Amino acid sequence: MNIQEIMKILPHRYPFLLVDRIDELIPGKMAIGSKNVSINEPYFV
């Protein structure tokens, strides 16, 4: 699932959307995903 599909499901937006990709999803039970992090992220300041 890519970021556009994730944004259709989750109400969160930048900077609170802390997921970039969903690799595995069992609706209503679990999800496995990832977040690409760079040194420019505001929480590293």
Backbone torsions as a table, in degrees:
resi	resn	phi	psi	omega
1	MET	NA	128.3	-178.9
2	ASN	-93.3	179.0	-173.9
3	ILE	-62.8	-35.7	178.9
4	GLN	-65.3	-40.1	178.2
5	GLU	-69.2	-38.2	178.3
6	ILE	-63.2	-42.3	-178.4
7	MET	-67.6	-20.3	174.2
8	LYS	-73.1	-26.1	-176.3
9	ILE	-95.7	-45.5	-176.0
10	LEU	-93.3	140.5	177.9
11	PRO	-80.4	-10.4	-175.2
12	HIS	-72.5	147.6	176.1
13	ARG	-134.5	169.4	-180.0
14	TYR	-54.4	136.7	5.8
15	PRO	-94.1	11.6	-176.5
16	PHE	-96.2	-6.4	175.8
17	LEU	-82.8	93.9	-171.9
18	LEU	-99.1	39.2	174.9
19	VAL	-145.3	136.0	179.2
20	ASP	-109.9	-23.8	-176.5
21	ARG	-153.7	141.4	172.8
22	ILE	-109.7	122.5	-179.0
23	ASP	-93.7	-32.9	-179.2
24	GLU	-143.4	136.6	-177.6
25	LEU	-143.1	126.9	168.3
26	ILE	-118.7	101.2	-173.4
27	PRO	-51.6	131.8	179.3
28	GLY	78.8	-3.1	-177.2
29	LYS	-123.6	-54.6	-175.6
30	MET	-162.1	161.2	174.8
31	ALA	-147.0	145.7	173.8
32	ILE	-121.9	124.9	-177.2
33	GLY	-146.6	-173.4	-179.6
34	SER	-143.9	158.4	176.7
35	LYS	-128.9	123.7	175.0
36	ASN	-81.1	123.2	-175.9
37	VAL	-116.5	134.9	175.1
38	SER	-122.2	165.6	179.9
39	ILE	-65.0	-17.3	-179.2
40	ASN	-83.6	-1.6	179.2
41	GLU	-63.1	139.8	-175.1
42	PRO	-60.6	-26.5	-178.2
43	TYR	-78.6	-3.1	174.3
44	PHE	-96.6	-3.0	-177.5
45	VAL	-72.0	NA	NA
